[in-house]
Each structure stands twice: as C-alpha cells, then as structure tokens.
Amino acid sequence: MQESPWDEMSGVSEDDLPNVSTYTSTSKNKEEVETLENAVKRMVSEVSQELRLVHSGKYDEKRAIKTAALALKTQIDLAEFLSDVEGTAKGAKNEVKAVEAEVYFDHRSSSEKKITEGALQQVVAKDKRTTLAEAKAVEAEKIAKKWGIVFGTMKEAHIFFRTLGKNDWSV
C-alpha cells in the first residue's frame, strides 16, 4: 500500500499539543490509544486510498456512500484537531510578544549607555530568542494552514463520494 501524502504533513508532535484528545480503540482484544492527530491522518489516508481506487476503475454505489460517511467523520474529527492546532499557533504568537518584551527589558535595563528606541527595537528584533520564537510561530501557523486545506479537501471528498453514491456510474 502506498503512503498517503498526508503522512508527514502535520509536523506536530504530541509534546507540541498537550491538550489534544485521544481515542481509545480496541484491536484484537488489545486496547490501543490513538491520538486525535493519528486518527485524522489515518482517516485522511483511507479517503485518499478510496480516491485512488475511483481513479483506477469501477467503484460501486454502496462503497461510495460509506466513503462519503468516512470523509464526513474525518471532517468532524479534523475540526476538533484543527482547533487544537490553531490554538497552538495563537499561543506561539503570544509567546513571540512575551519574548520580545523580555528581551526589550533585558536590554533596556542592562544598557549603561542611553540607547535610542529605534536602536533598541532593532536589538530586540535581532535577538536569538526573538527569532527562535518567531520561527516557531511561523511553523505553527504553517501547520494550521495545512490542516485547514485538508479540511476543505475532505469536504470536497465528501461531496464527491456522496454524488458518486447517488448515481449508478461506472467510473
């Protein structure tokens, strides 16, 4: 089986999202805990695989209806996951502001010479702590944007499979 294009998409580790929900699923009498991110990735991969099957040949109505339901379920779970990811992105933006303030006051209080406000702003902008916080914020925003696009794709997949299920088309 081919890997889904979404497998490496999120780039978010469980440590980055401490409040992410988990699912409990049973598999052959063994209980496994699956993170919401992994559940969403798995469902997106399954929908992607179904799209490949449609592309490769015939696809029956009953299967299309089930896949439409899977795409809708994916959207529901993805909405919750996307909320967590967007919260992380907003938190990262707030962290940038906090780091900038800390660096500003560190340099303002440690400077023996009177430094102009413009020069101080440049020092804050170039400080490694600030640039690191900004890089993390940009990455978090990128991740949120990607998952937003996946959400839209799952919406389109739901409509596609629902339409396919309503018609007796041999694709």
OpenMM code with the backbone's topology and positions (N, CA, C; nanometers):
from openmm import Vec3, app, unit

residues = "MET GLN GLU SER PRO TRP ASP GLU MET SER GLY VAL SER GLU ASP ASP LEU PRO ASN VAL SER THR TYR THR SER THR SER LYS ASN LYS GLU GLU VAL GLU THR LEU GLU ASN ALA VAL LYS ARG MET VAL SER GLU VAL SER GLN GLU LEU ARG LEU VAL HIS SER GLY LYS TYR ASP GLU LYS ARG ALA ILE LYS THR ALA ALA LEU ALA LEU LYS THR GLN ILE ASP LEU ALA GLU PHE LEU SER ASP VAL GLU GLY THR ALA LYS GLY ALA LYS ASN GLU VAL LYS ALA VAL GLU ALA GLU VAL TYR PHE ASP HIS ARG SER SER SER GLU LYS LYS ILE THR GLU GLY ALA LEU GLN GLN VAL VAL ALA LYS ASP LYS ARG THR THR LEU ALA GLU ALA LYS ALA VAL GLU ALA GLU LYS ILE ALA LYS LYS TRP GLY ILE VAL PHE GLY THR MET LYS GLU ALA HIS ILE PHE PHE ARG THR LEU GLY LYS ASN ASP TRP SER VAL".split()
positions = [
    Vec3(0.0840, -0.1169, 0.0000),
    Vec3(0.0000, 0.0000, 0.0000),
    Vec3(0.0890, 0.1237, 0.0000),
    Vec3(0.0515, 0.2243, -0.0826),
    Vec3(0.1284, 0.3467, -0.0902),
    Vec3(0.1035, 0.4320, 0.0334),
    Vec3(0.2029, 0.5121, 0.0690),
    Vec3(0.1853, 0.6035, 0.1803),
    Vec3(0.0996, 0.7200, 0.1350),
    Vec3(0.0200, 0.7698, 0.2240),
    Vec3(-0.0639, 0.8844, 0.1945),
    Vec3(0.0236, 1.0093, 0.1868),
    Vec3(-0.0144, 1.1063, 0.1047),
    Vec3(0.0621, 1.2310, 0.1005),
    Vec3(0.0494, 1.3096, 0.2304),
    Vec3(-0.0425, 1.2698, 0.3162),
    Vec3(-0.0647, 1.3432, 0.4401),
    Vec3(0.0152, 1.2862, 0.5563),
    Vec3(0.0836, 1.1739, 0.5364),
    Vec3(0.1519, 1.1081, 0.6463),
    Vec3(0.2518, 1.1991, 0.7179),
    Vec3(0.3256, 1.2757, 0.6435),
    Vec3(0.4271, 1.3620, 0.7036),
    Vec3(0.3797, 1.5060, 0.7131),
    Vec3(0.2503, 1.5277, 0.6930),
    Vec3(0.2022, 1.6631, 0.6777),
    Vec3(0.2085, 1.7491, 0.8031),
    Vec3(0.1658, 1.6991, 0.9138),
    Vec3(0.1427, 1.7904, 1.0250),
    Vec3(0.2707, 1.8436, 1.0858),
    Vec3(0.3699, 1.7590, 1.1067),
    Vec3(0.4924, 1.8063, 1.1694),
    Vec3(0.4732, 1.8424, 1.3163),
    Vec3(0.3590, 1.8108, 1.3724),
    Vec3(0.3293, 1.8429, 1.5105),
    Vec3(0.3499, 1.7182, 1.5941),
    Vec3(0.4269, 1.7317, 1.6999),
    Vec3(0.4455, 1.6174, 1.7888),
    Vec3(0.3438, 1.6259, 1.9013),
    Vec3(0.3285, 1.5167, 1.9731),
    Vec3(0.2346, 1.5158, 2.0847),
    Vec3(0.2768, 1.6160, 2.1915),
    Vec3(0.4059, 1.6428, 2.2036),
    Vec3(0.4538, 1.7398, 2.3014),
    Vec3(0.4115, 1.8810, 2.2658),
    Vec3(0.3953, 1.9077, 2.1346),
    Vec3(0.3546, 2.0400, 2.0897),
    Vec3(0.2077, 2.0673, 2.1196),
    Vec3(0.1287, 1.9619, 2.1304),
    Vec3(-0.0139, 1.9772, 2.1533),
    Vec3(-0.0549, 1.9006, 2.2792),
    Vec3(-0.0268, 1.9562, 2.3955),
    Vec3(-0.0536, 1.8817, 2.5186),
    Vec3(-0.2014, 1.8567, 2.5439),
    Vec3(-0.2904, 1.9344, 2.4851),
    Vec3(-0.4330, 1.9196, 2.5116),
    Vec3(-0.5070, 1.8420, 2.4044),
    Vec3(-0.4363, 1.7764, 2.3150),
    Vec3(-0.5005, 1.7019, 2.2081),
    Vec3(-0.5709, 1.5802, 2.2656),
    Vec3(-0.6924, 1.5601, 2.2177),
    Vec3(-0.7714, 1.4476, 2.2655),
    Vec3(-0.7123, 1.3160, 2.2174),
    Vec3(-0.7503, 1.2091, 2.2855),
    Vec3(-0.7090, 1.0769, 2.2402),
    Vec3(-0.8326, 0.9921, 2.2200),
    Vec3(-0.8200, 0.8950, 2.1344),
    Vec3(-0.9258, 0.7980, 2.1111),
    Vec3(-0.8796, 0.6665, 2.1688),
    Vec3(-0.9728, 0.5895, 2.2126),
    Vec3(-0.9412, 0.4546, 2.2560),
    Vec3(-1.0085, 0.3603, 2.1588),
    Vec3(-0.9308, 0.2746, 2.0983),
    Vec3(-0.9884, 0.1774, 2.0061),
    Vec3(-0.9400, 0.0390, 2.0462),
    Vec3(-1.0222, -0.0594, 2.0178),
    Vec3(-0.9817, -0.1957, 2.0513),
    Vec3(-0.9427, -0.2678, 1.9240),
    Vec3(-0.8402, -0.3444, 1.9325),
    Vec3(-0.7910, -0.4199, 1.8193),
    Vec3(-0.7484, -0.5574, 1.8684),
    Vec3(-0.8276, -0.6594, 1.8330),
    Vec3(-0.7976, -0.7975, 1.8721),
    Vec3(-0.7674, -0.8096, 2.0211),
    Vec3(-0.8625, -0.7649, 2.1023),
    Vec3(-0.8544, -0.7728, 2.2485),
    Vec3(-0.7396, -0.6914, 2.3090),
    Vec3(-0.6755, -0.6112, 2.2302),
    Vec3(-0.5674, -0.5277, 2.2818),
    Vec3(-0.6114, -0.3817, 2.2691),
    Vec3(-0.6095, -0.3119, 2.3798),
    Vec3(-0.6530, -0.1731, 2.3767),
    Vec3(-0.5363, -0.0840, 2.3364),
    Vec3(-0.5623, 0.0006, 2.2388),
    Vec3(-0.4611, 0.0943, 2.1922),
    Vec3(-0.5160, 0.2350, 2.2073),
    Vec3(-0.4308, 0.3266, 2.2417),
    Vec3(-0.4715, 0.4655, 2.2488),
    Vec3(-0.4148, 0.5351, 2.1262),
    Vec3(-0.5046, 0.5987, 2.0529),
    Vec3(-0.4654, 0.6672, 1.9303),
    Vec3(-0.4895, 0.8170, 1.9504),
    Vec3(-0.3910, 0.8988, 1.9206),
    Vec3(-0.4103, 1.0423, 1.9329),
    Vec3(-0.5080, 1.0887, 1.8262),
    Vec3(-0.5674, 1.2017, 1.8496),
    Vec3(-0.6601, 1.2588, 1.7524),
    Vec3(-0.5873, 1.2865, 1.6214),
    Vec3(-0.4646, 1.3338, 1.6310),
    Vec3(-0.3859, 1.3600, 1.5099),
    Vec3(-0.3686, 1.2319, 1.4285),
    Vec3(-0.3312, 1.1231, 1.4940),
    Vec3(-0.3117, 0.9971, 1.4218),
    Vec3(-0.4421, 0.9435, 1.3651),
    Vec3(-0.5513, 0.9612, 1.4387),
    Vec3(-0.6819, 0.9166, 1.3888),
    Vec3(-0.7196, 0.9948, 1.2633),
    Vec3(-0.6974, 1.1252, 1.2660),
    Vec3(-0.7291, 1.2081, 1.1493),
    Vec3(-0.6397, 1.1697, 1.0315),
    Vec3(-0.5099, 1.1530, 1.0571),
    Vec3(-0.4185, 1.1128, 0.9495),
    Vec3(-0.4601, 0.9789, 0.8887),
    Vec3(-0.5003, 0.8857, 0.9737),
    Vec3(-0.5422, 0.7540, 0.9256),
    Vec3(-0.6661, 0.7665, 0.8371),
    Vec3(-0.7642, 0.8447, 0.8815),
    Vec3(-0.8868, 0.8603, 0.8032),
    Vec3(-0.8611, 0.9345, 0.6722),
    Vec3(-0.7769, 1.0366, 0.6752),
    Vec3(-0.7416, 1.1082, 0.5517),
    Vec3(-0.6731, 1.0118, 0.4553),
    Vec3(-0.5865, 0.9289, 0.5072),
    Vec3(-0.5187, 0.8290, 0.4246),
    Vec3(-0.6185, 0.7319, 0.3622),
    Vec3(-0.7183, 0.6889, 0.4403),
    Vec3(-0.8194, 0.5974, 0.3881),
    Vec3(-0.9014, 0.6623, 0.2770),
    Vec3(-0.9411, 0.7881, 0.2958),
    Vec3(-1.0163, 0.8592, 0.1920),
    Vec3(-0.9296, 0.8758, 0.0680),
    Vec3(-0.8034, 0.9068, 0.0880),
    Vec3(-0.7093, 0.9216, -0.0234),
    Vec3(-0.6972, 0.7907, -0.1023),
    Vec3(-0.6910, 0.6803, -0.0303),
    Vec3(-0.6836, 0.5484, -0.0948),
    Vec3(-0.8101, 0.5212, -0.1756),
    Vec3(-0.9245, 0.5597, -0.1227),
    Vec3(-1.0508, 0.5407, -0.1948),
    Vec3(-1.0527, 0.6250, -0.3228),
    Vec3(-0.9970, 0.7439, -0.3163),
    Vec3(-0.9883, 0.8273, -0.4376),
    Vec3(-0.9007, 0.7612, -0.5435),
    Vec3(-0.7934, 0.6973, -0.4985),
    Vec3(-0.7079, 0.6244, -0.5931),
    Vec3(-0.7855, 0.5107, -0.6590),
    Vec3(-0.8695, 0.4415, -0.5807),
    Vec3(-0.9492, 0.3319, -0.6360),
    Vec3(-1.0492, 0.3833, -0.7392),
    Vec3(-1.1120, 0.4973, -0.7118),
    Vec3(-1.2050, 0.5562, -0.8084),
    Vec3(-1.1306, 0.5881, -0.9372),
    Vec3(-1.0140, 0.6433, -0.9218),
    Vec3(-0.9332, 0.6816, -1.0371),
    Vec3(-0.8918, 0.5602, -1.1209),
    Vec3(-0.8719, 0.4482, -1.0552),
    Vec3(-0.8200, 0.3314, -1.1258),
    Vec3(-0.9271, 0.2480, -1.1964),
    Vec3(-1.0531, 0.2702, -1.1677),
    Vec3(-1.1536, 0.1893, -1.2362),
    Vec3(-1.2912, 0.2009, -1.1764),
    Vec3(-1.3652, 0.0886, -1.1739),
    Vec3(-1.5034, 0.0888, -1.1266),
    Vec3(-1.5104, 0.1059, -0.9749),
    Vec3(-1.6196, 0.1672, -0.9348),
    Vec3(-1.6410, 0.1940, -0.7930),
    Vec3(-1.7905, 0.1867, -0.7697),
    Vec3(-1.8342, 0.1046, -0.6766),
    Vec3(-1.9785, 0.0851, -0.6610),
    Vec3(-2.0428, 0.1864, -0.5662),
    Vec3(-2.1758, 0.1981, -0.5780),
    Vec3(-2.2534, 0.2962, -0.5026),
    Vec3(-2.2415, 0.2786, -0.3521),
    Vec3(-2.2559, 0.1562, -0.3057),
    Vec3(-2.2546, 0.1316, -0.1611),
    Vec3(-2.1208, 0.1728, -0.0995),
    Vec3(-2.0142, 0.1419, -0.1692),
    Vec3(-1.8822, 0.1789, -0.1189),
    Vec3(-1.8657, 0.3310, -0.1192),
    Vec3(-1.9202, 0.3961, -0.2222),
    Vec3(-1.9118, 0.5421, -0.2306),
    Vec3(-1.9848, 0.6082, -0.1140),
    Vec3(-2.0999, 0.5533, -0.0775),
    Vec3(-2.1762, 0.6088, 0.0348),
    Vec3(-2.0979, 0.5928, 0.1649),
    Vec3(-2.0357, 0.4773, 0.1834),
    Vec3(-1.9554, 0.4540, 0.3039),
    Vec3(-1.8346, 0.5477, 0.3081),
    Vec3(-1.7741, 0.5691, 0.1932),
    Vec3(-1.6582, 0.6588, 0.1874),
    Vec3(-1.7003, 0.8030, 0.2112),
    Vec3(-1.8189, 0.8415, 0.1632),
    Vec3(-1.8715, 0.9763, 0.1913),
    Vec3(-1.8886, 0.9945, 0.3415),
    Vec3(-1.9389, 0.8906, 0.4077),
    Vec3(-1.9548, 0.8969, 0.5534),
    Vec3(-1.8188, 0.9073, 0.6225),
    Vec3(-1.7209, 0.8342, 0.5729),
    Vec3(-1.5859, 0.8415, 0.6291),
    Vec3(-1.5288, 0.9826, 0.6130),
    Vec3(-1.5491, 1.0425, 0.4959),
    Vec3(-1.4997, 1.1782, 0.4729),
    Vec3(-1.5675, 1.2769, 0.5682),
    Vec3(-1.6965, 1.2580, 0.5928),
    Vec3(-1.7687, 1.3442, 0.6858),
    Vec3(-1.7181, 1.3243, 0.8292),
    Vec3(-1.6964, 1.2006, 0.8690),
    Vec3(-1.6411, 1.1703, 1.0017),
    Vec3(-1.5016, 1.2328, 1.0162),
    Vec3(-1.4249, 1.2264, 0.9089),
    Vec3(-1.2916, 1.2865, 0.9095),
    Vec3(-1.3020, 1.4364, 0.9332),
    Vec3(-1.3985, 1.5005, 0.8671),
    Vec3(-1.4185, 1.6441, 0.8861),
    Vec3(-1.4522, 1.6763, 1.0317),
    Vec3(-1.5379, 1.5966, 1.0906),
    Vec3(-1.5790, 1.6211, 1.2290),
    Vec3(-1.4580, 1.6125, 1.3220),
    Vec3(-1.3805, 1.5057, 1.3081),
    Vec3(-1.2621, 1.4892, 1.3930),
    Vec3(-1.1547, 1.5921, 1.3605),
    Vec3(-1.1417, 1.6231, 1.2330),
    Vec3(-1.0429, 1.7213, 1.1907),
    Vec3(-1.0770, 1.8594, 1.2451),
    Vec3(-1.2040, 1.8917, 1.2567),
    Vec3(-1.2440, 2.0209, 1.3134),
    Vec3(-1.1924, 2.0341, 1.4563),
    Vec3(-1.2041, 1.9275, 1.5337),
    Vec3(-1.1538, 1.9295, 1.6714),
    Vec3(-1.0009, 1.9403, 1.6731),
    Vec3(-0.9349, 1.8637, 1.5879),
    Vec3(-0.7892, 1.8670, 1.5816),
    Vec3(-0.7406, 2.0038, 1.5339),
    Vec3(-0.8088, 2.0583, 1.4323),
    Vec3(-0.7713, 2.1884, 1.3782),
    Vec3(-0.7842, 2.2968, 1.4849),
    Vec3(-0.8834, 2.2835, 1.5692),
    Vec3(-0.8996, 2.3776, 1.6792),
    Vec3(-0.7774, 2.3743, 1.7712),
    Vec3(-0.7291, 2.2541, 1.8018),
    Vec3(-0.6086, 2.2403, 1.8845),
    Vec3(-0.4867, 2.3013, 1.8160),
    Vec3(-0.4718, 2.2746, 1.6873),
    Vec3(-0.3563, 2.3246, 1.6118),
    Vec3(-0.3605, 2.4768, 1.6027),
    Vec3(-0.4789, 2.5321, 1.5771),
    Vec3(-0.4907, 2.6781, 1.5701),
    Vec3(-0.4644, 2.7415, 1.7063),
    Vec3(-0.5058, 2.6745, 1.8127),
    Vec3(-0.4753, 2.7237, 1.9472),
    Vec3(-0.3260, 2.7265, 1.9729),
    Vec3(-0.2566, 2.6245, 1.9257),
    Vec3(-0.1110, 2.6203, 1.9379),
    Vec3(-0.0473, 2.7354, 1.8602),
    Vec3(-0.0996, 2.7634, 1.7412),
    Vec3(-0.0464, 2.8727, 1.6586),
    Vec3(-0.0676, 3.0075, 1.7279),
    Vec3(-0.1846, 3.0272, 1.7852),
    Vec3(-0.2114, 3.1532, 1.8563),
    Vec3(-0.1238, 3.1657, 1.9805),
    Vec3(-0.1039, 3.0537, 2.0489),
    Vec3(-0.0148, 3.0545, 2.1649),
    Vec3(0.1275, 3.0904, 2.1261),
    Vec3(0.1699, 3.0423, 2.0100),
    Vec3(0.3054, 3.0731, 1.9630),
    Vec3(0.3190, 3.2221, 1.9315),
    Vec3(0.2135, 3.2820, 1.8770),
    Vec3(0.2172, 3.4267, 1.8504),
    Vec3(0.2277, 3.5051, 1.9815),
    Vec3(0.1532, 3.4618, 2.0805),
    Vec3(0.1608, 3.5281, 2.2112),
    Vec3(0.2987, 3.5108, 2.2736),
    Vec3(0.3595, 3.3967, 2.2516),
    Vec3(0.4941, 3.3718, 2.3033),
    Vec3(0.5949, 3.4685, 2.2409),
    Vec3(0.5777, 3.4998, 2.1124),
    Vec3(0.6665, 3.5959, 2.0456),
    Vec3(0.6594, 3.7305, 2.1172),
    Vec3(0.5378, 3.7747, 2.1461),
    Vec3(0.5213, 3.9031, 2.2146),
    Vec3(0.5871, 3.9006, 2.3527),
    Vec3(0.5711, 3.7905, 2.4235),
    Vec3(0.6302, 3.7786, 2.5572),
    Vec3(0.7831, 3.7803, 2.5498),
    Vec3(0.8388, 3.7094, 2.4528),
    Vec3(0.9843, 3.7047, 2.4364),
    Vec3(1.0364, 3.8428, 2.3978),
    Vec3(0.9665, 3.9101, 2.3071),
    Vec3(1.0087, 4.0449, 2.2678),
    Vec3(1.0103, 4.1389, 2.3883),
    Vec3(0.9087, 4.1302, 2.4718),
    Vec3(0.9031, 4.2157, 2.5909),
    Vec3(1.0177, 4.1836, 2.6861),
    Vec3(1.0449, 4.0556, 2.7054),
    Vec3(1.1535, 4.0141, 2.7943),
    Vec3(1.2884, 4.0647, 2.7427),
    Vec3(1.3117, 4.0471, 2.6139),
    Vec3(1.4378, 4.0922, 2.5538),
    Vec3(1.4489, 4.2440, 2.5624),
    Vec3(1.3388, 4.3127, 2.5370),
    Vec3(1.3372, 4.4585, 2.5442),
    Vec3(1.3803, 4.5066, 2.6831),
    Vec3(1.3186, 4.4505, 2.7854),
    Vec3(1.3511, 4.4940, 2.9213),
    Vec3(1.4900, 4.4492, 2.9647),
    Vec3(1.5360, 4.3329, 2.9160),
    Vec3(1.6729, 4.2900, 2.9450),
    Vec3(1.7727, 4.3909, 2.8908),
    Vec3(1.7528, 4.4324, 2.7664),
    Vec3(1.8473, 4.5261, 2.7043),
    Vec3(1.8307, 4.6682, 2.7587),
    Vec3(1.7093, 4.7061, 2.7887),
    Vec3(1.6838, 4.8407, 2.8407),
    Vec3(1.7486, 4.8579, 2.9780),
    Vec3(1.7368, 4.7573, 3.0608),
    Vec3(1.7903, 4.7697, 3.1970),
    Vec3(1.9397, 4.7422, 3.2049),
    Vec3(1.9943, 4.6642, 3.1117),
    Vec3(2.1369, 4.6305, 3.1191),
    Vec3(2.2255, 4.7305, 3.0457),
    Vec3(2.1678, 4.8156, 2.9682),
    Vec3(2.2461, 4.9106, 2.8902),
    Vec3(2.2932, 5.0255, 2.9784),
    Vec3(2.4275, 5.0443, 2.9815),
    Vec3(2.4830, 5.1553, 3.0592),
    Vec3(2.4631, 5.2866, 2.9842),
    Vec3(2.4766, 5.2781, 2.8517),
    Vec3(2.4543, 5.3971, 2.7700),
    Vec3(2.3055, 5.4091, 2.7403),
    Vec3(2.2623, 5.5290, 2.7174),
    Vec3(2.1242, 5.5528, 2.6783),
    Vec3(2.1117, 5.5130, 2.5319),
    Vec3(2.0287, 5.4138, 2.5027),
    Vec3(2.0110, 5.3650, 2.3665),
    Vec3(1.8785, 5.4186, 2.3130),
    Vec3(1.8776, 5.4583, 2.1867),
    Vec3(1.7544, 5.5121, 2.1290),
    Vec3(1.6503, 5.4014, 2.1149),
    Vec3(1.5254, 5.4431, 2.1104),
    Vec3(1.4152, 5.3465, 2.0993),
    Vec3(1.4255, 5.2667, 1.9695),
    Vec3(1.4598, 5.3329, 1.8592),
    Vec3(1.4753, 5.2645, 1.7309),
    Vec3(1.5850, 5.1603, 1.7341),
    Vec3(1.6967, 5.1959, 1.7942),
    Vec3(1.8078, 5.1003, 1.8049),
    Vec3(1.7686, 4.9833, 1.8946),
    Vec3(1.6976, 5.0117, 2.0010),
    Vec3(1.6538, 4.9066, 2.0916),
    Vec3(1.5579, 4.8097, 2.0211),
    Vec3(1.4696, 4.8618, 1.9378),
    Vec3(1.3779, 4.7760, 1.8624),
    Vec3(1.4551, 4.6841, 1.7673),
    Vec3(1.5626, 4.7356, 1.7086),
    Vec3(1.6461, 4.6538, 1.6201),
    Vec3(1.7184, 4.5436, 1.6976),
    Vec3(1.7645, 4.5772, 1.8154),
    Vec3(1.8314, 4.4783, 1.9003),
    Vec3(1.7333, 4.3673, 1.9375),
    Vec3(1.6120, 4.4065, 1.9727),
    Vec3(1.5087, 4.3081, 2.0084),
    Vec3(1.4782, 4.2188, 1.8885),
    Vec3(1.4641, 4.2783, 1.7702),
    Vec3(1.4305, 4.2018, 1.6500),
    Vec3(1.5409, 4.1032, 1.6119),
    Vec3(1.6660, 4.1371, 1.6380),
    Vec3(1.7779, 4.0515, 1.6001),
    Vec3(1.8171, 3.9502, 1.7075),
    Vec3(1.7641, 3.9638, 1.8264),
    Vec3(1.7989, 3.8732, 1.9353),
    Vec3(1.7582, 3.7295, 1.8990),
    Vec3(1.8443, 3.6342, 1.9344),
    Vec3(1.8193, 3.4937, 1.9004),
    Vec3(1.6913, 3.4408, 1.9641),
    Vec3(1.6612, 3.4849, 2.0840),
    Vec3(1.5382, 3.4383, 2.1496),
    Vec3(1.4149, 3.4827, 2.0709),
    Vec3(1.4191, 3.6049, 2.0207),
    Vec3(1.3070, 3.6572, 1.9427),
    Vec3(1.2937, 3.5822, 1.8108),
    Vec3(1.4053, 3.5652, 1.7412),
    Vec3(1.3977, 3.4982, 1.6102),
    Vec3(1.3553, 3.3525, 1.6249),
    Vec3(1.3966, 3.2873, 1.7326),
    Vec3(1.3554, 3.1493, 1.7559),
    Vec3(1.2052, 3.1413, 1.7826),
    Vec3(1.1536, 3.2316, 1.8652),
    Vec3(1.0094, 3.2349, 1.8946),
    Vec3(0.9294, 3.2647, 1.7680),
    Vec3(0.9813, 3.3556, 1.6854),
    Vec3(0.9126, 3.3877, 1.5592),
    Vec3(0.9131, 3.2681, 1.4649),
    Vec3(1.0227, 3.1955, 1.4590),
    Vec3(1.0300, 3.0778, 1.3723),
    Vec3(0.9301, 2.9713, 1.4164),
    Vec3(0.9180, 2.9519, 1.5475),
    Vec3(0.8200, 2.8553, 1.5996),
    Vec3(0.6771, 2.8992, 1.5662),
    Vec3(0.6517, 3.0286, 1.5758),
    Vec3(0.5183, 3.0808, 1.5443),
    Vec3(0.4847, 3.0619, 1.3962),
    Vec3(0.5821, 3.0856, 1.3103),
    Vec3(0.5614, 3.0669, 1.1667),
    Vec3(0.5338, 2.9200, 1.1359),
    Vec3(0.6088, 2.8306, 1.1974),
    Vec3(0.5887, 2.6871, 1.1759),
    Vec3(0.4504, 2.6429, 1.2242),
    Vec3(0.4096, 2.6916, 1.3398),
    Vec3(0.2771, 2.6569, 1.3930),
    Vec3(0.1668, 2.7091, 1.3019),
    Vec3(0.1852, 2.8282, 1.2480),
    Vec3(0.0873, 2.8854, 1.1551),
    Vec3(0.0818, 2.8056, 1.0252),
    Vec3(0.1979, 2.7613, 0.9779),
    Vec3(0.2039, 2.6775, 0.8579),
    Vec3(0.1269, 2.5475, 0.8774),
    Vec3(0.1451, 2.4866, 0.9920),
    Vec3(0.0775, 2.3606, 1.0230),
    Vec3(-0.0733, 2.3816, 1.0271),
    Vec3(-0.1163, 2.4894, 1.0910),
    Vec3(-0.2596, 2.5189, 1.0979),
    Vec3(-0.3171, 2.5415, 0.9583),
    Vec3(-0.2431, 2.6106, 0.8754),
    Vec3(-0.2878, 2.6374, 0.7379),
    Vec3(-0.3012, 2.5061, 0.6595),
    Vec3(-0.2027, 2.4175, 0.6718),
    Vec3(-0.2079, 2.2887, 0.6019),
    Vec3(-0.3318, 2.2096, 0.6409),
    Vec3(-0.3586, 2.2019, 0.7727),
    Vec3(-0.4737, 2.1247, 0.8175),
    Vec3(-0.6046, 2.1899, 0.7761),
    Vec3(-0.6058, 2.3224, 0.7636),
    Vec3(-0.7240, 2.3910, 0.7106),
    Vec3(-0.7510, 2.3517, 0.5665),
    Vec3(-0.6445, 2.3365, 0.4885),
    Vec3(-0.6571, 2.2933, 0.3493),
    Vec3(-0.7059, 2.1491, 0.3431),
    Vec3(-0.6549, 2.0648, 0.4312),
    Vec3(-0.7001, 1.9256, 0.4359),
    Vec3(-0.8489, 1.9209, 0.4709),
    Vec3(-0.8922, 2.0073, 0.5611),
    Vec3(-1.0335, 2.0126, 0.5972),
    Vec3(-1.1187, 2.0417, 0.4736),
    Vec3(-1.0783, 2.1395, 0.3952),
    Vec3(-1.1506, 2.1721, 0.2720),
    Vec3(-1.1503, 2.0562, 0.1734),
    Vec3(-1.0382, 1.9871, 0.1659),
    Vec3(-1.0270, 1.8715, 0.0770),
    Vec3(-1.1220, 1.7606, 0.1201),
    Vec3(-1.1331, 1.7388, 0.2494),
    Vec3(-1.2253, 1.6350, 0.2992),
    Vec3(-1.3703, 1.6740, 0.2727),
    Vec3(-1.3987, 1.8025, 0.2763),
    Vec3(-1.5333, 1.8497, 0.2432),
    Vec3(-1.5651, 1.8171, 0.0978),
    Vec3(-1.4696, 1.8451, 0.0106),
    Vec3(-1.4884, 1.8148, -0.1320),
    Vec3(-1.4982, 1.6645, -0.1556),
    Vec3(-1.4193, 1.5871, -0.0826),
    Vec3(-1.4234, 1.4410, -0.0966),
    Vec3(-1.5598, 1.3881, -0.0530),
    Vec3(-1.6139, 1.4433, 0.0539),
    Vec3(-1.7466, 1.4011, 0.0998),
    Vec3(-1.8509, 1.4256, -0.0090),
    Vec3(-1.8481, 1.5446, -0.0667),
    Vec3(-1.9440, 1.5783, -0.1725),
    Vec3(-1.9241, 1.4873, -0.2930),
    Vec3(-1.8000, 1.4645, -0.3312),
    Vec3(-1.7699, 1.3788, -0.4456),
    Vec3(-1.8246, 1.2373, -0.4252),
    Vec3(-1.7934, 1.1772, -0.3115),
    Vec3(-1.8368, 1.0398, -0.2872),
    Vec3(-1.9877, 1.0306, -0.2660),
    Vec3(-2.0469, 1.1325, -0.2051),
    Vec3(-2.1917, 1.1336, -0.1886),
    Vec3(-2.2602, 1.1376, -0.3251),
    Vec3(-2.2090, 1.2218, -0.4149),
    Vec3(-2.2632, 1.2305, -0.5504),
    Vec3(-2.2417, 1.0996, -0.6251),
    Vec3(-2.1252, 1.0428, -0.6099),
    Vec3(-2.0943, 0.9158, -0.6746),
    Vec3(-2.1877, 0.8058, -0.6244),
    Vec3(-2.2213, 0.8104, -0.4970),
    Vec3(-2.3100, 0.7107, -0.4378),
    Vec3(-2.4552, 0.7242, -0.4818),
    Vec3(-2.4946, 0.8448, -0.5215),
    Vec3(-2.6327, 0.8676, -0.5649),
    Vec3(-2.6567, 0.8231, -0.7084),
    Vec3(-2.5515, 0.8070, -0.7827),
    Vec3(-2.5628, 0.7731, -0.9244),
    Vec3(-2.5018, 0.6363, -0.9509),
    Vec3(-2.5563, 0.5703, -1.0477),
    Vec3(-2.5023, 0.4403, -1.0866),
    Vec3(-2.4045, 0.4604, -1.2020),
    Vec3(-2.2923, 0.5197, -1.1684),
    Vec3(-2.1908, 0.5476, -1.2696),
    Vec3(-2.0819, 0.4424, -1.2618),
    Vec3(-2.0366, 0.4051, -1.3743),
    Vec3(-1.9183, 0.3198, -1.3786),
    Vec3(-1.8030, 0.4104, -1.4122),
    Vec3(-1.7260, 0.4389, -1.3136),
    Vec3(-1.6150, 0.5327, -1.3312),
    Vec3(-1.4958, 0.4600, -1.3870),
] * unit.nanometer
topology = app.Topology()
chain = topology.addChain("A")
for resn in residues:
    res = topology.addResidue(resn, chain)
    for name in ("N", "CA", "C"):
        topology.addAtom(name, app.Element.getBySymbol(name[0]), res)
